Amino acid sequence: MLVARYYFFLFCWIIPQLAISQLIQPEFTTQVLDTIDIGYGLTIGDVDGDEQPDILLADKNEFVWYQNGDWQRFTIAENLTERDNVCLAAADIDQDGKVELAVGAQWNPGETSDTAASGSVHYLVRPSDPTQQWKPIQLHHEPTVHRMHWVATGEGSRLVVLPLHGRGNKGGKGKGVQILAYHPPQNLDQHWETSLLDSTLHLTHNFDVVDGSTMLIAGKERVMQISYQNKGWQTDPLLQLTQGAGEVRQGLLTENSPFLVTVEPMHGNQLVLYQGRNYGERSVLYDDLKQGHALACADLLGLGRDQIIVGWREPNKQGKVGIKIFVPVDEEGNGWMHFWIDEDDMACEDLKVADLDQDGDLDIIAAGRATKNLKVYWNETND
């Protein structure tokens, strides 16, 4: 009886999984673009208007961009503040074919009260030649500015800025995090009005923009959704996602079957999947991250359903840092397989996906903290 059960398991599960793994084996070629200091944040956009996506990086003392093609490096701004740079947001908000850019710096997470000593927000005005340094315009900020994105509304784009802590917050307790939307004026040198979107979370880390105008916020208490509807901001606490999280992204198994994936807890070890009605089905896909810090969902393998790409920045139980891709074996998400993208040469601080070479397949761009490297993983899966 035990032998029969073993063979039943072998033919019904192990052998099909091995066959599937051969069919969907990812293939990537690695290119090291640069040696960096930390690589706090990455974004992708057309800087020079040549209709090709460029890479933009927030490094310790510089904001830089790498020109698509030869990947020549240009400095956008340097030494804006006394302390480290930490984030950036690029989007073509005026529809001229070239990105507008905002940045965050003065990274000082232990100081939550003093606005002079912690946090900064600048809008950077491009020169006629984008390979020259850009003009900074200093904007209002809360202490511990950490992440930012451009978000679309019916009244134009808004720069949404997420601090790590609430003002005066200690140990994740005290006032809530002030999530602010900045309104670009007609004359960008003039005052930028701000709107308060939410202040109920007490420690946040990262957020994702879905469909242009909806945000998923990862925080100590939970994951929250904020969207722009009917000329106002609407908040949804996502009642099924009550675990603290540091990263959150949305993916699709089918057009009408979204899922959410998180890194739990903040800087945590678990990659967690939420799917089903109201995201009520929770499952841990992987629990051997260490300082999980980078996350993306996209269909890199051409399967018609999204995969999950996750990176971590400190050696895990196997003593390894790196990036893995998690692949759903069917469109219901009943099983997931995982493969290395980078095994132990990328202490991943941030990653993005984009079709850099415009061949129809998405590539991976990653910045390594302890490994001090910027890499592109060229997608050759379907070549």
N, C-alpha and C positions, 0 to 999 in steps of 0.2 A: 504493500500500500504506500509506504513512504517513497519507494522508488518510482511508483506511478505518479505520485504527486510531484516529485522532482522533475520528471520529464514533462509533465503538464506545464509546470512553471517555466521550464526551459523553452518549450516551443511557443507558449502563449505570451511570454514577456521578454526573456533575455535575447533570444534569437531575433525577434522583430526589432528590438531596440538596437541591436548591432547592425541590422540592415538599414534602419533609419539613420544611424550615425554615419554610415558610409555615404548615404544619399545627401546629407546636409553638412558634410564636413567643411567648415569654414577654411578659406585660404587667404592669408594676408602676407604682404611683403612689407618689411619695416624699413623706414627711412628716418634717420636722425637728422633733424633740421638745425638744432642749436643746443649749446650748453647754456643753462639758465641758472638763476639763483634759487627761486622757489616755484614760480609759476602758479600764483594764487588763482588766476582765472583766465579762461579762454572764451573767445567768441569768434564767429565767422561772419564775414560780410565783404561786399565789394567796396574797397577803399578808393581805388583809382578810377572806377567807372569803365573798366574794360570788359564787364559782364562775366568776370571770373571771380569766384569766392577767394578772398584772402583770409589769412589767419591773424587775429589780434590777441595780444597777450598782456595781462597785468603781471609784471614781475616785481621784484622787491623794490627797486628804485625807479624803474622805467615802465612806461606803457609803449609797446612796440607793435609793428605789424610786419608780416612777411608776405611779399608779393608773389602771387600765384605764378608759377612757371619756374623761375630760377630760385624762388624763395629767399630773395635778398631781404635783409632785415633793415627796417627804418625805425628811428625813434620818433614817437609821437609827442611824448612829454617825459621829463625826468625831474626827480627831486621836487615834486609838487608840494610835499609836506615833509616834516621832520622824520616821520615814521613811514612804515611800509605802505606801498600800494596794496589793494586787496581785491578790487572788482572792476568790471567794466561792462557796458551795454552798448551794442551797436545795432542800428536799424536805419533803413532809408525812410525816414519819416516825412520828407518833403517830396518823395517820388522823383528824384533827379538822377537815380541810378547809382548814387554813392551814399554810403552810410553816414549817419550822424552818430556822435560818440559822447557818452558820459562815463565818468570814472569815479571810483571811491578810493580813498587813501587814509592816511593817518591811522593805520590799524593799531589799536591799543585796546584789546578786549577786556583788560582788567580795570579800565577807567570808564565808568558808566555815567558820570555826572558832568565832567568838565568838557565842554564842547571845543575848547581850544586845544586840549590835549588828546582828544579821541574823536576820530571820525572826520571825514570831509566828503563833499560832493562837488565835482566840477563838471561843467559842460566844456568840451573842447571844440573850438572853432577851427575848421580846416583852413589851411592856407591855399592859395591857388595851386601850389605844388605840394601834394600830400606827403611827399618824401621829406619835407622840411618839418620842423616842430610846430605844433598847433597851439593856438592861443587859449589859455584856460580862463573860464569864467566861474568864480567861486559862488556856490549856491548854499542855501540853508542846509543844515544837517543835524541829525541826532547823533549822540555818541555811539560808538561801536558799529558804524555803517559796515555792512558785510556783503550784501548781494543787491543787484539791481537788474531790471529789465525794462525795455520799452513795451508798453501795452496799448493796444488799439482801442479807441472808443469812437462813438459816432461824432464826437466833437474834436477829433484829432488824437494823436498819440500822447501818452503820458509816460513819464519816467517814474517807475515805482521802485522805491528804495526800502530795503529790509535791513534794519539793525540786528545785531546779535542779541542785545539786551534792551530792556526798558530803561529809561533814564533813572539813574540812582539805584538800579537793580543790583542786588548782591546774591550770588549763588542761585540765580533763576527765580528770586523772590523779590517782590516789591511792585513797582509800576509795570504795566504791560508794555510790550514793544510797540512803538509808534510806526506803523506801516504807512508811509506817505506816498502820494502821487504828486509829481511835479508837473505843472502846466507850462509848456514852452510858450513864451510871449512872441508876438510878431517880431519885435526887436530882441534878439537873444541876450543882449547886454542889459536889458531892463530886468526888473524884479520878476521872479518866477513864483506864482502863487502855488500853494500846496493844499492838498485835501487829505484828511485823515481817513484811512480806509478801515483800520481796525487797531485795537489796543488791548485785546483780551488774552493774547499769548504772552508768556513771560520769558521765554528763551526760544529764539528761532534760529534757523541755520541756512536754509536754502529754499528756493521756490521755482516752480516751472510755469511757463505760460502755455496754455492750451487753446487752440483756435483763435489766437490773437488777442482775446479779451477776457479770458478766464485764467485765474492763477490758482495753483495748488501750493499751499504754504506748509512746510515741515517745521514742527515745533516740539517743545518739551512736552506739552500736554496732549497734543493730537496733531492730525493733519486737517487743515482748514481749506475751504474753497472760497475765493472771492472773485466775483464776476461783475462786469459792467453791463447793466440792463436798464432800459427805460430811463436813460440819462442819469443813472445813479449806480452806486456800488452796492452789491448784494453779497451777504456773507452766509455761507453754509458750513456748519461745523463738521459735516461728514461723520455722522454718529457711529458708524462702524469702525472708524479708524481712531481708536482711543489710545494707541500706543505712541510713546514719544518717538520722533523720527528726525533724522538729520537731512535726508534726501528723499525726494518724491518725484515720480514721473508717471505720465499716463502713456499707455500703449494700447494697441488694438489687436484682438485676435481675428475679428471680422469687423466690417464696417459698423455693425450694431452691437458689438461685444467688446467694450473697453475694459481695461484692467488698470489698476494702480500698482506700482511697485515702490517700496521704500527701503532705506537703510535704517535699521533700528538697533539700539537707540541712537541718539546723536553720536557721530563718530563711532558707530557700533560695529558689531560682528555679524548681524543677520541681514540677509536679503529676503524681503518678505513680499509675497504676492497677495493682492486683494482682487477678487473677481466675483462674478455672479451679481444677483440683484442687490443694488445699493452697496456693492463691494463687500457683501457680508461674508464671503468665504475667504478666510485667511489661511495661508500656508507659508511655512518657512522654506524657501528654495535652497538656501545655503547659509551655514552658520560659522564659516571659517574666514570671514573678513577680519581685518584688524585696522581700525580707523578707516572704515568705509567712507569715501569722500567724493566719489564721482559716479554718475548714473545717467543712462540714456536709454530710450526705447525707440527702435526703428527697425525696418525690414532691410537688413543688410544682405540677406541671403536670397532674396527674391522668392520667398515662400508664400507671400500674400498675407502674412501675419507677422507682427512685430517680434523682434528678439529684445532681450535685455542685456545691456553692456554695463558692467560694474567694475570700478577700480578701487583699490585701497592702498594706503600709504605707509603702513608699518608691517613688519614681518608677522605673518599669521602663525598658527600652530605648526604648520609645515616649514616655518622659517622663510616664507616667501611673500614678496609683494607682487602686484601685477594687475592685470585686467583679464576678466573672463566674459564670455558671451554665453547667455542662457537662451536655449532654443526650444519653443513649444513643439511637441511632436505632432499635435493636431490643433485644429482651430477651436477646440473646446478648452485648451490649456490643461488637459488631464495629466500630462507628463512633460517634464522639461529635462533637456540634456545640456551639459555645459562643457565648454572647450576653452583652452587658454588662447588669449590673443597675445599677451606678453607674460611670460613666466619668469619673474624675479629680476626684471631690468626696468621696471617702471613703478616707482613709489607714487602712485597716481594721486595728484591733488585735484585735477579737473580733466574732463574729457568732453569732446563734442563729436558729432557725426555730421558729415557733409560730403557731397559729391565733388571733391576738389578737382579731379581731372575730367569731370563732365562726361564720363563714360556710361552713365546710367546706374552705377553701383555706388552706394554710400561708403565712404572711407571713415576712419577713426583718427582723431587728433587728440593727443594727450600730453599733459605736462607733469613731470615728476619732481617731487619735492626733495627727498633725500638722494634720489638718483640724479637730480639736476639736469634733466634732459627734456627736450621737446621732440616728439616723434609724430610721424604720420604712418598709419598702418593702411597700406594701399590694398583695396579689396579686389582680389583676383578669383573669388569663389566661382563666378559664372563666366569666366573668360574661356 
